[in-house]
Every structure is written in structure tokens, then in C-alpha cells.
Amino acid sequence: MKRVSIGLLGLGTVGSGVVKIIQQNGDQIARRVGSELHIKRVLVRSLEKERRVQLPADTLTTDPNLILQDPEIDIVVEVMGGVEPARDYILKALTAGKHVVTANKEVLAKVGDEIFTAAAANRTDVYFEGSVGGGIPLIMPLKEGLTANRLRTVMGIINGTTNYVLTKMTEEKAPFDEVLKQAQELGYAEADPSSDVDGLDAAYKLSILASLAFDARIPLEQVYVEGIRAITPADIESARELGYVIKLLAIGKERDEGIEVRVHPTFIPTHHPLAAVQGVFNAVFVQGDAVGDLMFYGRGAGEMPTGSAVVGDIIDAVRNLQSKVNGRVKMMRQDKPIIPIGQTTSRYYVRMLVVDRPGVLAGIASCFGQNDVSIESVIQKGKGEDPVSLVFVTHEVKHENMARALDQITRLAVVREITNTIRVEGEPRR
Ligand SMILES: NC(=O)c1ccc[n+]([C@@H]2O[C@H](COP(=O)([O-])OP(=O)(O)OC[C@H]3O[C@@H](n4cnc5c(N)ncnc54)[C@H](OP(=O)(O)O)[C@@H]3O)[C@@H](O)[C@H]2O)c1
């Protein structure tokens, strides 16, 4: 049986998963594919570190050239993370005619154009199923199975850490800081959690998903991002009373006037399929004009789930090598207008603390009215206390109008604080 030699760049969480899967299921994979997968060399930073997997002694190296310049290696798997030197090694591998598999959303979101251009110029392919949604097959359906559709919406929970934190805050009515600390102790959140909780990780992934769904170039700096640090148990309780749950959603929509790409906490109705996605699980909801509604659900991270996606890509690359084909699926990345966040429309939840006095509501309503913000409902909480809390839900309004109204409202003497503003998608069943 033929052997395909693989060079692995990185042997951390995902790299170890890749090795384990090939060691555990190698025989079955070889029978299915007709070639044996051979991990010839693995690049790491430190040769002294204890490893979770066993490999022959001379497999590990700290010299990238032993992989990038080895003519026997056909497939380079980048699972190091970060932009540099990952970008440099990927480009060198492509220039050397090797196929590249990566799980690195950051490098794709930031310099994907350069990488895909280099792949096309060198008649090689870049596979990236592991970069979004961990073990969930998402990239392949978007690139292949759904090609017949015009996709209008791709919307999902694509960061497990924030979904875990929001789920725990909901279940335990506990504040953000306390739940984040627990998540860090359990290994569900990094010591530096900012990339997850501030929404950046989800933004990288959304730029990849939206570029596939809408055949467009999605510059990362045009993805609007808000994280979950400001969410309080009071917001979660208000959401529950109104028939919603709060999720950090990554939303991509193609409208006639352009593409909307935004990541932010969102009220979604409890009956929405995404509302049922709990803990570290991920899910992506897609609407196609032919297929209708689809939802992809599963483990969005972790050694074995992400390893499953990466090994799946390796197998895809091997099959293309066997058939001597490349560039089968073109990366269509056209320049399309991205709608600035100020021009996007949403319904909003607004919670504020005000002095309990007659006429307060009229003053606030007038600020909303002057900016064309129409109110769907208002609830007052803690009557007789000082301050009291007011919860508004608006009808659809342009972001910039909402921002102007809130700016006027904060300047009213009777308003102590606007504690939160959260977008609302969909309506609860009445
Ligand atoms: N973890 C997940 O669940 C998950 C899920 C989806 C996607 N991803 C993506 O997969 C990639 C890898 O993530 P991970 O969690 O496996 O990372 P990780 O555990 O930190 O492992 C990174 C590996 O890369 C090696 N490495 C890093 N920089 C290097 C350099 N400059 N030269 C040589 N080796 C270097 C490290 O070597 P040492 O071991 O010697 O330090 C380590 O083995 C990232 O892009 C991540 O975003 C991860």
C-alpha cells in the first residue's frame, strides 16, 4: 500500500489529537483511502517537553526546514496557531508544492487572501475544516454540498468558552467574573480569556464562514465585535421574563445593499434552535434559498473533535493527490460592500436605572421618538426604590439612530445609568 508522508507543525492540543486519531484509526483510514498516513516529522518549540502521544524518537524537530524542504512530504499540517511564523511556513509549504491543512482561524482571517492566492499560484490546496466549529463539518458543506444555494444567512454560536460562561450565568444566576473564574479552573477558558470573551475568536471564524457563504472578501476590521463582559444576571433574568436567552452570536447576512458581519450578545427566543445550544457546544444555523433552514451542531473545540476535522482534511488531500487534482473548489472572494454597523438594523433591549418620579418615562420616550426609535414594550422594576430599573424592547431601528437616542438619554438628569443595550433577533411565541 502507498504511504503518504505528512509533516505536522505543532504538537499541542490539536496536533496530539491528529496523532492519536491516525494511531487509533490508521488501519481503517488506510483501508478506506487506499493509502497509509505516515507522520514523518513534527515541528515543536521544545524537545524537552513531555508529550501526550508517543512517536519515534527522531520524529520531533525544532527545525521547520526538515518539513518544508523535504520532497517526500506531500502534506503539511499547521496546528501551531498565531500569525507568525504560521503564515511564513504555510507560504513556504505552498511554494514548495505541498498541500496545507490548517486549523488556524487567526491566520486565515488576517492573511487568508495571501494564502489562497499562493495556493492557486502553486496549484496546491489549503484545507481548513478545523478552523471553525472544531469537529463540526461546516467548511465542506459550505464549499461543496450547499453550492447550489444562494445563502442569505449564516448565524451561529462559534465560541465554546463564551457559550459555557453564558450557560452557567443563566443556570446559576451568577455574575460574569465568578463564572469566568470557574471556567478557567476547569480549563474551559484560557488564563488570558480576552480573545474569547471579547468576541475576537468568533470574529475570526465569522469572517471565514461569511467569505465562504457569500463568496466575498471579509476584511477582519470590518467585522463588528462586542464581547460578553457587560452581561449581568439582571439582563439574563430580563431576557428570561421576556421569553429569550442571551447568546454570543456571530451573524452574517447578505442583503441587497451589501453584507452584514457582526458578533455580539443577542437575545434569541427560547424556541429558536440556537437557544438550546448549551455549554461548550457550538452550532451554526444556515438559510439557503433551496434547502431552507439547516443547523450544524457539535463540539466546537478540543483535541479529538478538532483532530477529527483536521484528519478529515488530510484524507481529502490524500484523495486529491491520488486523483492528481487540485483547485477543484475555487475560493471565490469578490469585493462586495460591507454594511457599516451604523447602517444595520435590529430590535434592541435597553436596561437603565432612573429616578422614580412622574414624567421620567415621557422624557425618555421623547428622546427615542426624536430619533425614530419606536418602543415595543417597557417594564418598570423595583417600584418605590431609588433608582428603579426600566427595561425597553424596541422595534427594528437603525444602529446609528439608537446610538443617538441613547446619547441623549444618558444626558437626562433623571437617568442614572444605561446599564446595557443588547440586540434582539426573532420574536418569542405569544
Ligand atoms: N485547541 C482547540 O480546541 C482548537 C480548536 C480549533 C482550532 N484550534 C486551532 O488550532 C491551532 C493549534 O491550537 P492548539 O490548541 O493545539 O495549540 P497549542 O496547544 O498551544 O499547541 C501549539 C503547538 O505548536 C507548537 N508551536 C507553537 N509555536 C511554534 C513555533 N514558533 N515553532 C515551533 N512550534 C511551535 C507548540 O510547541 P511546544 O509544544 O513545543 O510548545 C505546540 O506543540 C490554533 O490555530 C488554534 O486556534 C484549536
The ligand as a Tripos MOL2 file, in Angstrom:
@<TRIPOS>MOLECULE
LIG
   48    52     1     0     0
SMALL
NO_CHARGES

@<TRIPOS>ATOM
      1 N1         -7.4680   23.7450   20.9720 N.am      1 LIG1
      2 C1         -8.6080   23.6090   20.2680 C.2       1 LIG1
      3 O1         -9.5610   23.0090   20.7190 O.2       1 LIG1
      4 C2         -8.6850   24.2000   18.8810 C.ar      1 LIG1
      5 C3         -9.8880   24.0680   18.1640 C.ar      1 LIG1
      6 C4         -9.9750   24.5690   16.8550 C.ar      1 LIG1
      7 C5         -8.8700   25.1960   16.3070 C.ar      1 LIG1
      8 N2         -7.7270   25.3330   17.0470 N.ar      1 LIG1
      9 C6         -6.5810   25.9920   16.4060 C.3       1 LIG1
     10 O2         -5.5600   25.0330   16.2190 O.3       1 LIG1
     11 C7         -4.2810   25.6540   16.3560 C.3       1 LIG1
     12 C8         -3.4960   24.9220   17.4400 C.3       1 LIG1
     13 O3         -4.1800   25.0510   18.6700 O.3       1 LIG1
     14 P1         -3.7390   24.2050   19.9580 P.3       1 LIG1
     15 O4         -4.7900   24.4310   20.9720 O.co2     1 LIG1
     16 O5         -3.3800   22.8230   19.5700 O.co2     1 LIG1
     17 O6         -2.4150   24.9930   20.3950 O.3       1 LIG1
     18 P2         -1.3470   24.5800   21.4870 P.3       1 LIG1
     19 O7         -1.8680   23.5110   22.3740 O.co2     1 LIG1
     20 O8         -0.8200   25.8280   22.0910 O.co2     1 LIG1
     21 O9         -0.1570   23.9110   20.6280 O.3       1 LIG1
     22 C9          0.6640   24.6340   19.7650 C.3       1 LIG1
     23 C10         1.7970   23.7400   19.2750 C.3       1 LIG1
     24 O10         2.5470   24.4370   18.3150 O.3       1 LIG1
     25 C11         3.9310   24.4550   18.6770 C.3       1 LIG1
     26 N3          4.4460   25.7740   18.3110 N.ar      1 LIG1
     27 C12         3.8890   26.9690   18.5390 C.ar      1 LIG1
     28 N4          4.6560   27.9560   18.0340 N.ar      1 LIG1
     29 C13         5.7140   27.3510   17.4810 C.ar      1 LIG1
     30 C14         6.8700   27.8280   16.8010 C.ar      1 LIG1
     31 N5          7.0790   29.1190   16.6100 N.pl3     1 LIG1
     32 N6          7.7530   26.9220   16.3480 N.ar      1 LIG1
     33 C15         7.5580   25.5930   16.5520 C.ar      1 LIG1
     34 N7          6.4780   25.0730   17.1730 N.ar      1 LIG1
     35 C16         5.5830   25.9580   17.6360 C.ar      1 LIG1
     36 C17         3.9660   24.2390   20.1670 C.3       1 LIG1
     37 O11         5.2050   23.6470   20.5170 O.3       1 LIG1
     38 P3          5.5670   23.2320   22.0400 P.3       1 LIG1
     39 O12         4.6190   22.1030   22.3560 O.co2     1 LIG1
     40 O13         6.9860   22.7670   21.9900 O.co2     1 LIG1
     41 O14         5.3330   24.4410   22.8610 O.co2     1 LIG1
     42 C18         2.7620   23.3150   20.3850 C.3       1 LIG1
     43 O15         3.1520   21.9750   20.1960 O.3       1 LIG1
     44 C19        -4.5710   27.1270   16.6570 C.3       1 LIG1
     45 O16        -4.5690   27.8470   15.4750 O.3       1 LIG1
     46 C20        -5.9680   27.0950   17.2430 C.3       1 LIG1
     47 O17        -6.6640   28.3120   17.0430 O.3       1 LIG1
     48 C21        -7.6100   24.8490   18.3100 C.ar      1 LIG1
@<TRIPOS>BOND
     1     1     2 1
     2     2     3 2
     3     2     4 1
     4     4     5 ar
     5     4    48 ar
     6     5     6 ar
     7     6     7 ar
     8     7     8 ar
     9     8     9 1
    10     8    48 ar
    11     9    10 1
    12     9    46 1
    13    10    11 1
    14    11    12 1
    15    11    44 1
    16    12    13 1
    17    13    14 1
    18    14    15 2
    19    14    16 1
    20    14    17 1
    21    17    18 1
    22    18    19 2
    23    18    20 1
    24    18    21 1
    25    21    22 1
    26    22    23 1
    27    23    24 1
    28    23    42 1
    29    24    25 1
    30    25    26 1
    31    25    36 1
    32    26    27 ar
    33    26    35 ar
    34    27    28 ar
    35    28    29 ar
    36    29    30 ar
    37    29    35 ar
    38    30    31 1
    39    30    32 ar
    40    32    33 ar
    41    33    34 ar
    42    34    35 ar
    43    36    37 1
    44    36    42 1
    45    37    38 1
    46    38    39 2
    47    38    40 1
    48    38    41 1
    49    42    43 1
    50    44    45 1
    51    44    46 1
    52    46    47 1
@<TRIPOS>SUBSTRUCTURE
     1 LIG1         1 GROUP 0 **** ****
